[in-house]
Amino acid sequence: MSASATIELTMLAEPRTVGRARRAVRAALEQAGAAHLRERAELVVSELVTNAVVHAGTQVRLRITAERAALRVEVEDRSVHLPVVRHRAATAGTGRGLVLVEEHADRWDAARTDDGKIVWFEIGDPTDVIIPRPPTARPSPGAVDIVLRRVPLVMHWAWQEHAATLLREYLLYSLEDDDAIGDHAAASTALSVLNEQLPTPDLPADPNAVLASSVEPAVTADEVILSVPSSSVRHFEVLDDLLRRARAAASDGQLLSPPIQPEMAEMRAWLCSQVISQAAHAEPIAWQPGSHKPRRPNGDHEAAQRYDSLVDAGAPVLVTNDACVIVAVSPSLLQFLGYRTEADLLGQRILVVVPTRYQQAHIAGITLHATNGRDVLLNQWVRVPVRRADGHEAPVDLFIRTRRLDGSQHVFVAEFRPLRSELP
């Protein structure tokens, strides 16, 4: 047993690399007589090497220096995108790795190098303090400026989390494909370019404050200039293709990810197409969500009965399925909203009663709930405006809860309390 141990490895971007990194850390700690650091060290190195494999997709170089009471590990790859801590919901399918690194490492940081970056962490106090060498000054690679107009910032923020989760799940689904890790890394690079440059909305946790701060036009950027490295333009082609394939696999029941709102798929296609087309000197096209025809009920009598059982005829109640399509509505709510029969609402998307200025926030909220269970506005009364059949708005107190049917399908049940001044 020696007082210290140093191990260096260069590994390919492949699934077994994470296991090799853990074993190398374990060996260094045992050689240095610091096996008591093993649990924390293996957890942190697993997170950092996993990130390097799936987000960089390049060779990974590992440098380990272990002492009796301290450890330093450096993970180097060839991606220039530095890691960003994202404090996502506890139920999120991805994005919590660096939070775990913060919790279990005493110190960690990242720095760019001549060929990429190094992410390092320390446990204890290593004898030798290593100061990262700054990268050699080089001419910056060519980049193309992409003009994005009318950018839906709240939708993009929610889509980033959904896309990262969907890509990670699709990677596991397609891991036997030769290009799976490389494609995932390319798509992750495109996501990073967007995430690093598009403004992130600062939304409060309080439900009523969220509603007040999530209203158009504050949640849309008139214009954002996106600087995309020329070498990354193709990454947007991969991102678009990979998310299309992942969405198809999810629709076929091959993945656990739930259905995504159509506007989110449109926004992904718009973002990717703007980068690809403008890199080829096309003119910018502003974001404009498409119109989506109502999906009428499919005539399933048993399903209709289950939905109707959730509606109290005397209370203003509306029920939607997990795609946010209205499947049941009470007579009293029909009267309040100004519709003649339930056929006027059944099969419509819930957006028909959401004022236009709130629709982006609604789509983002539904996406986050489907992705990670975020429920800021669920199971509590909030005051919101609703849009009536004639286009006029009326304030109501709203309580939304989820109900699970048949063990798998879940629905949203919304109870409305019109203010007295708004009652017919």
Secondary structure as UniProt FT lines:
FT   STRAND          4..11
FT   HELIX           16..32
FT   HELIX           35..37
FT   HELIX           38..51
FT   HELIX           52..56
FT   STRAND          60..67
FT   STRAND          71..77
FT   TURN            90..91
FT   HELIX           97..104
FT   STRAND          107..112
FT   STRAND          117..123
FT   STRAND          143..152
FT   HELIX           153..173
FT   TURN            174..176
FT   TURN            178..179
FT   HELIX           180..197
FT   HELIX           207..213
FT   TURN            216..219
FT   STRAND          220..229
FT   HELIX           230..232
FT   HELIX           233..251
FT   TURN            252..253
FT   HELIX           262..279
FT   TURN            280..281
FT   HELIX           301..308
FT   TURN            309..310
FT   TURN            313..314
FT   STRAND          317..320
FT   TURN            322..323
FT   STRAND          325..329
FT   HELIX           331..337
FT   HELIX           342..344
FT   TURN            345..347
FT   HELIX           350..353
FT   HELIX           356..372
FT   TURN            376..377
FT   STRAND          381..387
FT   TURN            389..390
FT   STRAND          393..405
FT   TURN            406..408
FT   STRAND          409..418
FT   HELIX           420..422
//
